[in-house]
Amino acid sequence: MKNLISFFLLATLLLSCKKDKGNSPSTSNADYYFIGHLDGAELKFEITASSNAEIVTSNDASLNPPDDCTYSYGCAIGTGFAELSEKSIEVSFPALYSGNCGEQETAFPGLFPVGLFPLGEDAGSVLITYFDGTENWSSFGSLQTLGEHFFEVKASEAVESGFGKSQKVSGELSCLLVNFAGQEKKLEGVKFSLSFWPEI
């Protein structure tokens, strides 16, 4: 009888572990992706031949040449940017470069080093914005708990193509997102690989 109870408990434990593992974000073989969980539901965008996901890069600039230029860099991945009802998520680095206008392109690959970036909307931080098809949810710095919420670059490499040189940035993140009404969503267990481009 003791052996039967022990076997039952072991089987229950193994099934529970298997279920928990299934809740973890799946990995991706795609070059560019964003996968994780949003309030417990899987969030997954992959750029593959069979997916309907798209990736878009965007830069903002404040220019006072020749010595004073500030650039922000962003990358959004989602389904059908032409359709306003589709979902997407954007990772942006506000005012990441500030300096001589002519040196921005040369300095660009070094702007995304391996390591932690603070979450927020200030210069040198990283801002996550999720569009759910209706409204935006953003990772404002005042919401984040140190140690629990983070953005970490695990790999950063230059990629050369017929369009020029870009930076492939991969890593992990976990954060809180808030909408205009102050409601919160938890974004966690995220793995990402995204493309950023210098201003040319």
N, C-alpha and C positions, 0 to 999 in steps of 0.2 A: 504493500500500500504506500509506504514511504517513497519507494522508487517511482511509483506512478505519479504521486504528487510532485516530486522533484522534476520528473520529465515534463509534466504539464506546465510548471512554472518556467522551466527553461525554454520551452516552445513559445510560451506567451512573451517572454523577454526578447527572444529572437525576432518574433513578428513585430514587436514594438519598435525594435531598433531598425528593422527593414523599412517600416513605415516612416520613421523619422528621417532616414536617409533619403527617402523619396521626396521629402519636403525641401531638401536642399536644392539650390539652383543647379540646373544641368550645365554641363560644359558645352562648348561650341567649337566646331572645327572651322568656322568661318573666319576670315581675316578681320572682319569688323563686326562687333556685336555689343549688346547691352542686355544682360540677363540678371534676374534677381527676383525678389518678392516685394510686392506693394500691399501692405495690410494683409499679408498672408497669401495673397493670390500671385501666381507666377506672372512676371513681366518679362517678355522676351522679344528682342528685335535682333535679327541676324541678316547680314548682307550675303545672300547666296543666290545662285542661279534660279532656284525654285521659289524663293520667298518674294513677298510683295513689299519688303522693307526698302527704304531709301536712306541715304546718308547725305547730309548737307553741311557744309562748313560756312561760317560767317565771321567776319572781322569788323570791329569798330575802331575808329581812329580819331584822335584829337591832334591836329597838325599845326605846328608853328615852326616851319623849317628855317634853317637847316638843323638846329640843335635841340629842338624840343618837340618830340613826337611821342604820343602814348597810344599803344595798341592793345585791344582786347581781342581774344580769340575764342571761338565757339565751334562746337560740333553737335549737330542734332541727328538723331536716328529715329525713324518711325515708319509708319505706313501711309503713303500717299499724301505728301505735303500739299499737293494741289487741292485736296479735299479738306476743308476746315473742320470736318467732323471726325477726322482720323486722329489717332493717338501718336504722341512722340515724346522723346525726352532729350533735353539739351544739357550739355556740360560746357560751361563757359568760364574763362579765366579773365576777370575784369582787370584792365590796366596792367597786364602782365609785363609788357615792355614799356619802358620810359627812358628816352635818351636821344642820342643823335639819330636823325631820320635815316641817314644813309647807312647806318650800321645795323638796322633792325633785322634785315634778312640774314646777315652773318651770325647775329646773336641768337636767332630763333631756335636752333636745335638745342641750345643749352637752357632754354626757358622751362623745360619740362623734366627736371631731374627726378630720379628715383627717390621716393620718400613721401612724407606726409605733407599735405597742403591743408591750411585751415579752411573750413566751410564758411561761406559768407558772401557778401556782395562788395567787399572792399578790395583795393588793389592788392595783388599777390595772393588772393584767396580763390576759391572755386565755388561757383554757383550752379546748383542743379535745378532745372525747371522741367516739370512734367506737365504736359498738356493732355487732359483726359478726353478730349473731343468737345469739351464745353468751356473749361476754364483752366488757368495755370495754377500749379502748386510749386512753391519754391523753397529752397533750403536756406532761409535767412539765418545768419550766424547766431543770433540771440536765442534760437530754438535748440541749439545743439548742446549735448552733454559730452564733455571731454572724456575720452576713453571709450565711450559707447558709440559715438558718432564720429566718423572719420572719412577722409578721402586719401587713398594711398596709391601712388604710382609705383607699379612693380617693374615695369619695363618701358623704355623710351628709345625709339630707334628711328633714324632717318630713312625715308623711303623715296627712291627716285623713280619717276615715271616720265612718260612723254609730256606730261603737263608741268613738270618741275619737281621740286623736292618738298615733301611733306613730312610730318612727324607722326609716327604711329605710337600712341600712348595707351598702355594697358595697365589695369590695376583693379582695386577693390574699393567699395564704399558702403557706408551705412549712414543714414541721416533721417531727420524729420522734415517733412514738407508741409507747407501751410498755404491755404488759399486766401482770397481777399476777405472772406468772412471770419478768418481765424481758426477754421477747422484744420485738423492735423491728419496726416497719413504717415505711416512708417515705411520707409524704403530700406530694405536690409538684404544682406547676403549677396550684394551685387558684384558681378565680375564684368569688366568692360574692356573693349579694345576699339579705340576711336582714332580718327584722322584729323589733324590740325594743319593749317597752311599759313605760311607767312603772308604779310601784305606785300604784293609785288607791284 
